[in-house]
Amino acid sequence: MLKIAISEHLKMRHTFGGKLPVIAPVFSLGIVLLLAYGAIGMAQPMAWNFWYTTLLPGLLAIICYLGVNKDKKLHYCNMLSVPFPAARCLAGKVLYYAAGMFLANVVLCTGILISGKISGVASGISGSFAAVILLSFIFIWEIPLYIILSVRFGMFACIFSCMLMVFSAFVFANTHLWWIWPSSIPLRLMCPVLGIMPNGILAPPGSPLLNSGVILPGIIISFIWFVLFSFLMVLCFKKKVVEE
């Protein structure tokens, strides 16, 4: 599986999709610093919030579509010609996209910590590192979903679904039903980890949203969604191959 992820990297490294895990977090931090000019103390929570509510889901949707699109142009010959099951090949792809997401989270975290050091605004290092690990895990369920949408329906369905999930995530994030909609889970879990409310402002002391008891259930639920979509991804690919 690791070799498949490496081959996926070699396939994508000179493409726009291969560079996006670095471009996207740098763009996110840059735009937030411009918007927060004169209120530098709000730049860090704004950068985090803008990232995991909007740009990170968009990054996953785009890189998944671009990767699948390259396979489509080859009529999936690069996947069908390997001497092992398609499920293992797809798992390698998921691993590659997950690694790209982790890299993007690390780049953003590093930029936020450096900007905080330069501006003299204190930044929670332990909370930032925890956010990198947590975001890299609770967003992983979106990867097989975007692969399914890209294989079956193409770019429009993939991007539109991403936009729908981004906007709908705010519906449940502040309520006790945060767990019912997977897109709301990252927004809710970042409250106790980073102290940032779903709307991007710092949570007031004593806020019920700071309760860390939601973290473990959020991780478990995200993993269940990941397993479900991974199973559907394999079925979807097999059906697509038969159709072609």
Secondary structure, 3 states (H helix, E strand, C coil): CHHHHHHHHHHHCCCHHHHHHHHHHHHHHHHHHHHCCCCHHHHHHHHHHHHHHHHHHHHHHHHHHHHHHHHHHCCCHHHHCCCCCHHHHHHHHHHHHHHHHHHHHHHHHHHHHHHHHHHCCCCCHHHHHHHHHHHHHHCCCHHHHHHHHHHHCCHHHHHHHHHHHHHHHHHHHCCCCHHHCCCHHHHHHHHHHHCECCCCCECCCCCHHHCHHHHHHHHHHHHHHHHHHHHHHHHHHHHHHHHC
